[in-house]
Amino acid sequence: MSTRRQRREGGRMIDDRLRDLLEPMARMDASDLHIVPGHRPTYRIHGDLMAASELVISPEETLQLVESIIPKRLEQAMSQRLDCDFAMQLDDDAERPMRFRVNVATSRNAVGACFRAIPNEIPTLPELGFPGDLGARII
């Protein structure tokens, strides 16, 4: 991956290499980004996995990317449980903020991460394929 650069985002210094992987997700309609050490970063698009880059990311690079986003309040929990979940937001100058649920986990003595995109608008029941009156019927 490219050289390490960081930019402040919501009180955190997010590595620009990670930002470069997260920002295209909305345009590509990707629901997830999987970062697994020793593999290429991978998007999940409509259930299919697609390489986000031809470059394999090392365990050290993965750790650098993850350390750039783990909230301070979760650092101790991560070191004890080897796993943590949190939310984060990217504020893009050109578009609306992008929000993510993040799971960071240790497996085989290396840290990996999964980023799930969270829509800015809550879809309606019909947009999800349910009858419009379903909400009234279940309340």
Residue frames as qw, qx, qy, qz and C-alpha x, y, z in Angstrom:
[[0.000, 0.890, 0.457, 0.000, 0.00, 0.00, 0.00],
 [0.309, 0.766, -0.053, 0.561, 1.07, 3.63, -0.29],
 [0.330, 0.186, -0.528, 0.760, 3.00, 5.56, 2.30],
 [0.289, -0.591, -0.698, 0.284, 1.27, 6.31, 5.56],
 [0.017, -0.311, -0.026, -0.950, -0.59, 9.61, 5.72],
 [0.160, -0.507, -0.788, 0.310, -3.17, 10.68, 8.24],
 [0.107, -0.396, -0.181, -0.894, -5.91, 13.28, 8.40],
 [0.145, 0.092, 0.674, -0.719, -8.04, 14.34, 11.34],
 [0.415, -0.276, -0.623, -0.602, -11.64, 13.13, 11.19],
 [0.671, -0.568, -0.282, -0.383, -14.05, 13.63, 14.06],
 [0.532, -0.742, 0.361, -0.192, -11.26, 13.81, 16.64],
 [0.881, -0.147, 0.403, 0.199, -9.36, 10.85, 15.15],
 [0.077, 0.661, -0.571, -0.481, -6.40, 10.70, 12.82],
 [0.882, 0.263, 0.365, -0.140, -7.62, 8.36, 10.09],
 [0.451, -0.300, 0.635, 0.551, -4.96, 6.87, 7.86],
 [0.433, 0.526, -0.213, -0.700, -5.51, 8.08, 4.29],
 [0.163, 0.173, -0.925, -0.297, -4.93, 4.55, 2.99],
 [0.118, 0.354, 0.883, -0.284, -8.03, 3.48, 4.91],
 [0.309, 0.596, 0.191, -0.716, -9.95, 6.55, 3.74],
 [0.275, 0.420, -0.606, -0.617, -9.03, 5.64, 0.14],
 [0.104, -0.080, -0.985, -0.112, -10.62, 2.20, 0.66],
 [0.105, 0.477, 0.737, -0.468, -13.76, 3.47, 2.43],
 [0.207, 0.475, -0.002, -0.855, -14.68, 6.45, 0.24],
 [0.288, 0.153, -0.683, -0.653, -15.53, 4.48, -2.96],
 [0.112, 0.179, 0.956, -0.206, -17.98, 2.22, -1.12],
 [0.383, 0.542, 0.423, -0.617, -21.08, 4.38, -1.67],
 [0.382, 0.557, -0.404, -0.617, -20.34, 4.87, -5.37],
 [0.253, 0.229, -0.915, -0.214, -19.83, 1.10, -5.80],
 [0.761, -0.289, -0.131, -0.566, -22.88, 0.21, -3.66],
 [0.536, 0.159, -0.777, 0.289, -20.61, -1.88, -1.41],
 [0.658, -0.655, -0.220, -0.299, -22.09, -2.92, 1.91],
 [0.783, -0.581, 0.140, 0.171, -18.83, -4.05, 3.53],
 [0.418, 0.735, -0.508, 0.162, -15.07, -3.69, 3.40],
 [0.932, -0.351, 0.023, 0.087, -13.06, -6.62, 4.76],
 [0.235, 0.795, -0.528, 0.185, -9.42, -6.06, 5.71],
 [0.958, -0.269, 0.100, 0.022, -7.64, -9.32, 6.47],
 [0.205, -0.773, 0.551, 0.239, -3.86, -9.41, 6.92],
 [0.399, -0.225, 0.832, 0.314, -2.04, -11.25, 4.15],
 [0.387, 0.520, 0.737, 0.194, -4.92, -10.70, 1.69],
 [0.090, 0.288, 0.287, 0.909, -6.19, -7.98, -0.60],
 [0.271, 0.236, 0.443, -0.821, -8.80, -5.64, 0.91],
 [0.009, -0.263, -0.884, -0.387, -12.20, -6.85, -0.31],
 [0.404, 0.012, 0.087, -0.911, -15.59, -5.19, -0.87],
 [0.235, 0.333, 0.910, -0.071, -18.91, -7.02, -0.54],
 [0.287, 0.215, -0.212, -0.909, -21.18, -5.79, -3.32],
 [0.773, 0.048, -0.158, -0.612, -24.70, -7.30, -3.49],
 [0.926, -0.236, 0.254, -0.151, -23.37, -10.37, -1.69],
 [0.880, 0.364, -0.073, 0.297, -20.37, -10.88, -3.98],
 [0.562, -0.674, 0.162, 0.451, -16.77, -10.33, -2.88],
 [0.608, 0.731, 0.049, 0.307, -14.58, -8.11, -5.06],
 [0.668, -0.175, -0.117, 0.714, -10.95, -7.13, -4.50],
 [0.031, -0.967, -0.173, 0.186, -10.64, -3.45, -3.58],
 [0.020, 0.862, -0.476, -0.173, -6.97, -3.39, -4.52],
 [0.863, 0.333, -0.376, 0.054, -4.39, -5.62, -6.14],
 [0.180, 0.567, -0.632, 0.497, -2.06, -5.00, -3.22],
 [0.718, -0.348, -0.593, 0.111, -1.92, -7.53, -0.40],
 [0.252, -0.806, 0.194, -0.499, -2.02, -5.82, 2.99],
 [0.492, 0.213, -0.743, 0.402, 0.48, -6.97, 5.59],
 [0.539, -0.581, -0.582, 0.184, -0.34, -7.62, 9.25],
 [0.378, -0.295, -0.192, 0.856, 1.70, -4.52, 10.17],
 [0.071, -0.165, -0.321, -0.930, -0.20, -2.32, 7.71],
 [0.449, -0.525, -0.648, -0.321, -3.52, -3.68, 8.92],
 [0.511, -0.515, -0.482, 0.491, -2.58, -2.86, 12.49],
 [0.208, -0.122, 0.017, 0.970, -1.59, 0.70, 11.49],
 [0.239, -0.334, -0.495, -0.766, -4.92, 1.24, 9.72],
 [0.544, -0.554, -0.625, -0.080, -6.92, -0.14, 12.63],
 [0.475, -0.388, -0.376, 0.694, -4.96, 1.79, 15.26],
 [0.087, 0.107, 0.151, 0.979, -5.81, 5.00, 13.38],
 [0.421, -0.363, -0.387, -0.736, -9.53, 4.54, 14.11],
 [0.552, -0.392, -0.718, 0.162, -9.99, 2.61, 17.37],
 [0.284, -0.835, -0.043, -0.470, -11.50, 5.01, 19.92],
 [0.117, 0.505, -0.660, 0.544, -9.27, 5.60, 22.95],
 [0.630, -0.293, 0.390, -0.604, -12.02, 4.30, 25.24],
 [0.969, 0.096, 0.015, -0.225, -11.83, 0.88, 23.53],
 [0.417, 0.646, -0.628, 0.118, -8.06, 0.42, 23.37],
 [0.281, -0.380, 0.794, -0.382, -7.91, -1.43, 26.68],
 [0.812, 0.147, 0.398, -0.400, -10.88, -3.64, 25.80],
 [0.756, 0.570, -0.290, -0.140, -9.24, -4.48, 22.48],
 [0.226, 0.577, -0.753, 0.221, -6.00, -5.49, 24.18],
 [0.427, -0.209, 0.757, -0.448, -7.86, -7.64, 26.72],
 [0.745, 0.281, 0.496, -0.347, -10.61, -9.24, 24.61],
 [0.323, -0.180, 0.705, 0.605, -8.82, -9.01, 21.25],
 [0.090, 0.514, 0.738, 0.428, -12.08, -7.75, 19.74],
 [0.037, 0.455, 0.369, -0.809, -14.12, -4.55, 19.69],
 [0.207, 0.611, 0.658, 0.388, -17.08, -2.99, 17.91],
 [0.091, -0.565, -0.205, 0.794, -17.73, 0.71, 17.35],
 [0.449, 0.788, 0.410, 0.103, -19.17, 3.22, 14.91],
 [0.368, -0.385, 0.189, 0.825, -17.27, 5.81, 12.92],
 [0.418, 0.835, 0.332, -0.132, -18.02, 8.53, 10.41],
 [0.496, -0.009, 0.318, 0.808, -16.10, 10.00, 7.48],
 [0.196, 0.832, 0.251, -0.455, -16.94, 13.58, 6.63],
 [0.549, 0.215, 0.486, 0.645, -16.35, 14.01, 2.91],
 [0.021, -0.396, -0.003, 0.918, -16.22, 17.60, 1.67],
 [0.214, 0.062, -0.587, -0.778, -18.09, 16.77, -1.55],
 [0.530, -0.290, -0.699, -0.383, -20.82, 14.55, -0.16],
 [0.666, -0.604, 0.021, -0.437, -22.75, 13.69, 2.96],
 [0.295, -0.562, 0.741, -0.218, -20.98, 11.95, 5.83],
 [0.740, 0.100, -0.639, -0.182, -20.38, 8.22, 5.46],
 [0.571, -0.507, 0.474, -0.438, -21.11, 6.15, 8.55],
 [0.635, 0.241, -0.733, -0.045, -19.79, 2.69, 9.37],
 [0.835, -0.481, 0.200, -0.176, -20.15, -0.04, 11.96],
 [0.396, 0.631, -0.657, 0.113, -16.70, -1.46, 12.58],
 [0.927, -0.360, 0.095, -0.041, -15.64, -4.81, 13.98],
 [0.265, 0.706, -0.640, 0.147, -11.97, -5.26, 14.81],
 [0.936, -0.289, 0.139, -0.142, -10.84, -8.73, 15.79],
 [0.062, -0.650, 0.753, 0.078, -7.65, -10.67, 16.35],
 [0.969, 0.110, 0.151, -0.161, -7.28, -14.02, 14.64],
 [0.903, 0.205, -0.016, 0.378, -4.12, -16.08, 14.22],
 [0.552, -0.487, -0.059, 0.674, -2.19, -13.38, 16.12],
 [0.205, 0.104, 0.319, 0.919, -3.08, -10.66, 13.59],
 [0.220, 0.501, 0.427, -0.720, -5.66, -7.87, 13.63],
 [0.120, 0.299, 0.703, 0.634, -8.33, -7.63, 10.93],
 [0.203, 0.342, 0.341, -0.852, -11.36, -5.41, 10.45],
 [0.141, 0.475, 0.781, 0.380, -14.75, -5.32, 8.79],
 [0.098, 0.232, 0.113, -0.961, -16.53, -2.06, 7.96],
 [0.164, 0.545, 0.812, 0.126, -20.30, -2.13, 7.34],
 [0.001, 0.204, 0.185, 0.961, -21.73, 0.94, 5.60],
 [0.050, 0.536, 0.713, -0.449, -24.71, 2.47, 7.40],
 [0.184, 0.600, 0.501, 0.596, -27.17, 4.35, 5.16],
 [0.062, 0.042, -0.231, 0.970, -27.78, 8.01, 5.96],
 [0.570, -0.099, -0.067, -0.813, -31.51, 7.59, 5.35],
 [0.412, 0.003, 0.867, -0.280, -33.59, 4.89, 6.98],
 [0.196, -0.049, -0.743, -0.638, -35.37, 3.04, 4.17],
 [0.640, -0.055, 0.159, -0.750, -39.16, 2.78, 4.25],
 [0.665, -0.010, 0.727, -0.173, -40.87, -0.59, 4.48],
 [0.769, 0.592, 0.181, -0.156, -41.89, -0.52, 0.78],
 [0.298, 0.809, -0.504, -0.051, -38.28, 0.32, -0.18],
 [0.273, -0.426, 0.853, -0.125, -37.27, -2.83, 1.69],
 [0.348, 0.034, -0.847, -0.400, -39.85, -4.89, -0.19],
 [0.013, -0.306, -0.861, 0.406, -42.45, -5.08, 2.60],
 [0.038, -0.717, -0.609, -0.337, -46.12, -3.98, 2.35],
 [0.082, 0.491, -0.109, 0.861, -46.54, -0.31, 3.22],
 [0.598, -0.560, -0.052, -0.570, -49.16, -1.05, 5.89],
 [0.767, -0.043, -0.592, 0.243, -46.98, -3.63, 7.69],
 [0.201, 0.225, -0.481, 0.823, -45.85, -1.10, 10.30],
 [0.501, -0.256, 0.097, -0.821, -49.45, -0.31, 11.29],
 [0.857, -0.120, -0.404, -0.296, -50.35, -4.00, 11.40],
 [0.724, -0.002, -0.576, 0.380, -47.56, -4.97, 13.81],
 [0.074, 0.269, -0.411, 0.868, -47.95, -2.07, 16.22]]
